[in-house]
Structures are given as C-alpha cells and as structure tokens.
Amino acid sequence: MLNQEVGAWDTVLLDPLTEDSFIENLQQRFKKDHIYTYIGNVLVSVNPYKKLALYSTDLVETYIRRPPFQLPPHIYGVAESAYRWLNDKNENQCIIVTGESGSGKTEAARIVLQFLVLVSSDLNEVQPIKNRLVHANTLLEAFGNAKTILNDNASRFGKYIDIEYDFKGDPIGGHITNYESNKIGFQ
Ligand SMILES: Nc1ncnc2c1ncn2[C@@H]1O[C@H](COP(=O)(O)OP(=O)(O)OP(=O)(O)O)[C@@H](O)[C@H]1O
C-alpha cells in the first residue's frame, strides 16, 4: 500500500510549495488513481468519476488499526481521526465537506457515514439507530436530488448530519438537518 504511493501524499512536504507544484502533484497522483491528498489534516479529494477499489470493510479495519496520517491519504483517515478524537478526548468533532457541484461531497458524506456505522459495535440495541441514519440519508437523497448540467445526482439542499454517541463510542441517536434551499436558484 505504502510503496504504491506517487508524488507527495501531504502537500506540506512539497518543495518548493507553489500553486504549480500543488496542482502538478494532484495531477500526478490522480493519473495513478490516487484521488486523495492531504494538506496537513485537510483532505483534498479529486472526483475520479469512475468506480475505484478504494472502499471496503478490510480497508476500514486497516485505517482503524493504525494511528491517523500514517497511512496514505484517505477519507477513512479523516473519519477515523474524528472518531478517535471523539472517544479518546471526549470532544465533539465536525467534518466539513465542501466543494463545487459534482465534486463528490454527497459521496464523501456517504462514505464517512458508512465508516462510522462499521466502526461502532454490532449490539442489537445500536443496530436500529445505525440503520436509521443510513436509510434517512438515502431517503433524503431520493427526494432531494435531481439531475443538473453539472451533476446527474445533484443535491438540491445542504445537510448537517449530527450523530450523538455514548461513552462506549456507540451511536445513540442523530439528526439530519436540511438547509441552503437557495441552492436551487444558483444551479
Ligand atoms: N469517490 C468517488 N468515486 C467514484 N465516483 C465518485 C466519487 N465521488 C463522486 N463520484 C461520482 O461523481 C458524481 C457526483 O458526485 P456527488 O453527487 O457526490 O457531488 P456533490 O459534490 O455532492 O454535488 P452537488 O453539490 O451537486 O450535490 C457521483 O454521482 C458519482 O458518480
């Protein structure tokens, strides 16, 4: 995994660090299907618009077992880091996913949600909450997404997903709040 890496996986290691070297590094990595690159603890993701073998239960387990940022950049690394800080430091965590229409925000949020569902326990009382979070997200997309010239599955709203955890790191509930309905006016 580590020896297949291309370019600099963290932009802060680039020398010289200029806009050109930053873009060139992203391009070099993207050509080899390395769509993720860190800038410190920020993750840059370039939408591949094709299915890549980047997401699996095995890989989730790999990212859970290793401290953050010791593995190649991945959205699992960001999700793992937030989950670890939540449990170890008992501090609220927030992952902000941002980018232009079609850049992959909806997919990224779904991958983070899947990660969080996989890493928490399989206890019978936790399962219905995890199912509800995943299904509510899917249901909202079914009603709230539509095809635009920029994206076949464009979200017509922004969303804030709030998941509450108990002291064992298991989800006990959550809210999905929709906002930014003025998105419709701009796309
Ligand atoms: N990680 C990924 N791997 C493969 N394909 C992806 C990935 N992320 C996004 N895509 C593809 O790009 C399309 C657009 O992505 P997505 O809907 O997540 O964009 P978005 O940023 O949420 O856009 P909008 O703001 O318009 O809702 C997806 O339907 C999917 O086909």
PDBQT file of the ligand as one rigid body, heavy atoms in Angstrom, charges set to zero:
ROOT
HETATM    1  N1  LIG A 201     -15.184   8.871  -4.597  1.00  0.00    +0.000 N 
HETATM    2  C1  LIG A 201     -15.839   8.708  -5.738  1.00  0.00    +0.000 A 
HETATM    3  N2  LIG A 201     -15.571   7.628  -6.522  1.00  0.00    +0.000 NA
HETATM    4  C2  LIG A 201     -16.217   7.452  -7.692  1.00  0.00    +0.000 A 
HETATM    5  N3  LIG A 201     -17.152   8.301  -8.194  1.00  0.00    +0.000 NA
HETATM    6  C3  LIG A 201     -17.467   9.381  -7.454  1.00  0.00    +0.000 A 
HETATM    7  C4  LIG A 201     -16.832   9.656  -6.188  1.00  0.00    +0.000 A 
HETATM    8  N4  LIG A 201     -17.340  10.808  -5.706  1.00  0.00    +0.000 NA
HETATM    9  C5  LIG A 201     -18.248  11.222  -6.598  1.00  0.00    +0.000 A 
HETATM   10  N5  LIG A 201     -18.331  10.368  -7.646  1.00  0.00    +0.000 N 
HETATM   11  C6  LIG A 201     -19.203  10.482  -8.849  1.00  0.00    +0.000 C 
HETATM   12  O1  LIG A 201     -19.482  11.850  -9.062  1.00  0.00    +0.000 OA
HETATM   13  C7  LIG A 201     -20.887  12.086  -9.011  1.00  0.00    +0.000 C 
HETATM   14  C8  LIG A 201     -21.133  13.433  -8.361  1.00  0.00    +0.000 C 
HETATM   15  O2  LIG A 201     -20.723  13.384  -7.008  1.00  0.00    +0.000 OA
HETATM   16  P1  LIG A 201     -21.605  13.987  -5.822  1.00  0.00    +0.000 P 
HETATM   17  O3  LIG A 201     -23.060  13.846  -6.111  1.00  0.00    +0.000 OA
HETATM   18  O4  LIG A 201     -21.091  13.399  -4.560  1.00  0.00    +0.000 OA
HETATM   19  O5  LIG A 201     -21.202  15.532  -5.924  1.00  0.00    +0.000 OA
HETATM   20  P2  LIG A 201     -21.651  16.727  -4.979  1.00  0.00    +0.000 P 
HETATM   21  O6  LIG A 201     -20.398  17.496  -4.669  1.00  0.00    +0.000 OA
HETATM   22  O7  LIG A 201     -22.434  16.228  -3.829  1.00  0.00    +0.000 OA
HETATM   23  O8  LIG A 201     -22.555  17.579  -5.956  1.00  0.00    +0.000 OA
HETATM   24  P3  LIG A 201     -23.817  18.572  -5.629  1.00  0.00    +0.000 P 
HETATM   25  O9  LIG A 201     -23.265  19.738  -4.849  1.00  0.00    +0.000 OA
HETATM   26  O10 LIG A 201     -24.267  18.959  -6.997  1.00  0.00    +0.000 OA
HETATM   27  O11 LIG A 201     -24.814  17.759  -4.883  1.00  0.00    +0.000 OA
HETATM   28  C9  LIG A 201     -21.461  10.916  -8.231  1.00  0.00    +0.000 C 
HETATM   29  O12 LIG A 201     -22.803  10.652  -8.597  1.00  0.00    +0.000 OA
HETATM   30  C10 LIG A 201     -20.545   9.773  -8.629  1.00  0.00    +0.000 C 
HETATM   31  O13 LIG A 201     -20.927   9.255  -9.904  1.00  0.00    +0.000 OA
ENDROOT
TORSDOF 0
